[in-house]
Amino acid sequence: MKTEKIWFIFFMILVFSFSWSFVHSKPTENDQGENTITLNKIPPFRFGGPLYAPGEILVKFKPSLSEQKIESIIATYKSRKLRRIPRIDVHKLQVPEGMEVREMVSLMSQDPDVEYAEANYIVHIAVTPNDPLFIYQYALSNSGQDIGVPGSPQGKLRADIKAAEGWEETKGEEAIIIAVIDTGVDMLHPDLVGKILSGGRDFVNDDDDATDDHYHGTLVAGVAAANTDNNEGMAGVAWNCKILPIKVLDAEGEGYSDDLAEGIIWAVDNGANVINLSLGAEEGNQTIEDAVRYAYEGDVVVVAVTGNEGGSVLYPAAYDAYCLAVAGTNNVDERVTFSNSGGVWESNYGPEVDVAAPGEDILSTVPTWFWGSGSFPYAYGGGTSMAAPHVAGLAALLKSIKPWLSAGDIMDIIRFSADDVNSIENPGKDEFLGYGRISMEKALVPLIITSSK
Amino acid sequence: MEVWMKRCLYLVMILTFTLNLTFLSFAQAEIEEAGPSINLKSVLGFEFFSRTVGWKGDNENTYTSKLKSYLFTLKMDIEIQRGLFLDLLLGYSSSNYAEMTFRELPFSVELDVGGIGGYLIGGEIKKDLISKENFEIALLGRFTFCLGLKKQWDIPGLAVTGEVEGNPTWMQVVAGPVLTYQRHNRLSPYLSLSFNYLWGSFDMDETVQTLRGNEKKKFSTEALIPISLGAIYALKDSISLKGEFSVFPHKGGIEDFAFMINVVYAF
């Protein structure tokens, strides 16, 4: 009895000690409610679905095994055969009750009699828009295709922004607005009709009709958010987001800093979430810097071009704290230089470069009057002007799926999720492509965490 | 702060329970000094469960994933009155939260990390109600709390280094009648139909350079009424074995199950 009592007291001491350690465990940084942003206010939007069929896996046994042996192996796993694909000798097996698909795959993969075991992944129509010109948009989905320009070299497989993967997660929300501050936008273009939020603002002619009288703004708008999956024309990056046209450049493609500053501020004040600036100047000025700071502080993501002269990064892209500076790549994931663009243009460089996106031979919309009445209103454009709206589209998708993120957060996500495509010559962040070519997949789709630290 | 307060609350509950139990036990011991001795048993246990848990995802849709847990427990069983048993439980668990997805972090992440360790503490109360011929009906209630250990993982594939730190906790309550057949001398099979609810949360912090985010995902089990079949086999007068298997019928069929094995030593 005495021994039993000692045991009992020892057990109680153990319980108290255990409890006491909880009371005195050090509060974490998070518990103190400081230094950490809580981001769980609004649920995100997502298109969802299972990755593989529940309760079944696909297994290929070693070819040397007899059918009887295979049957006995299946029986040892308490499984049963559901189907066999004879030509490739793959068996579909039922996962026994209480066991997970991944568990069964892992177990059978270790079996020396098994060549491979895998989940029966659900195959579905890839998120490929039905726009007929999509096949020419290597920037969104690069199958190594000839992009259509006679004599152009073939692209490199997957040298694209991984748009299809990103669209699995979101195609954007109508409430998210991309301001295209440029030469205006053709509001009658069949691939832009319905995507234009309003007549916008024309700071060149001081009116409320930002119709494009050049072509540049219409090209930019199409890349960022053309009507997509509408059986017509091309696909935009942000399928469902709206375009707010703002004209600050005239019919010659030129404008003034004051109009640009006013355009940026007007965009912020009129609900824009993202601003695309496919424009710039060699010299910076305080007015523009103040305007982009106003946007940044208003949680509006400003995406700007680095420029096409092979020189220093243009302003306002060079205002590093407030703008995402975008360089240009081509269909083989290389920075565009004079040597590989036939001496036409070269992407500017410098420490301000944040990311890159495809900017050479980019198919997009042009004003309906551009090629003449009744013509096909599309054209190939080149330059960092075409690269930036890819990034603006991604920023709009991020804002759609995670509206609580700040402009700075979205800029960082775009930077840190980039593919370091020039890592052999310039590993890490460099002054040519910044962190690399953007990846919609890594920015939007959940990353699988597998390893411990 | 909220997390810390909740932990304190749980702690107070557990301490109160423990203190009550301690006083009851000593009181019982004093009372019985003149009579029969206190009935003590220690129980070494292993348990496994695979439960479907639901959690809110995007647009308030409910998503499901599996929570699988291995539990290693040490229990002290005290008969404080005739037919009234109290258990205290301590232990360690390894819980797998595969496919749980966190989309409210700056970079969305999905877990595929294997087991995460955690400390277990809990208690059980059992009261014999009716005993007729070879059958005995008792009422059982059990509470288990698992305080998961914080764990860090690297985020793969980014242009910069980043990590997430996860801290899961879960609780389980079980309550229901147990019908035991006691005709045989050494073997006592039993059947139980109970309410078994498991709920918890997974607190995830993300740090990627200057980016920081936190998401607390609450989850709970969908199947709540298991049917359990078990047996107690007395190896010797002081040592017995207890085994139990439970299935959790649900609208999608029987996907959830649990089993446990206990070695009981009576002092």
Interface residues (C-beta under 8 A of the other chain):
Chain A: M1 T3 E4 K5 W7 F8 F11 M12 L14 V15 F16 F18 S19 F22 V23 P27 T28 N30 D31 Q32 G33 N35 T36 I37 T38 L39 N40 P43 P44 F45 R46 G48 E97 G98 E100 R102 E169 I401 K402 L405 G408 D409 D412 I413 R415 F416 S417 A418 D419 D420 G428 K429 Y435 G436 K442 A443 L444 V445 P446 L447 I448 I449 T450 S451 S452 K453
Chain B: M1 V3 W4 R7 C8 L11 I14 L15 T18 T22 S25 A29 S37 I38 L40 S42 S50 K56 G57 D58 N59 E60 N61 Y63 K66 K68 M76 L88 L90 A98 T101 F102 R103 E104 L105 P106 F107 S108 V109 E110 L111 D112 V113 Y119 I121 L147 K150 K151 Q152 W153 D154 I155 P156 G157 L158 A159 V160 G162 E163 V164 D203 D205 V208 Q209 T210 L211 R212 G213 N214 E215 K216 I254 E255 F257 F267
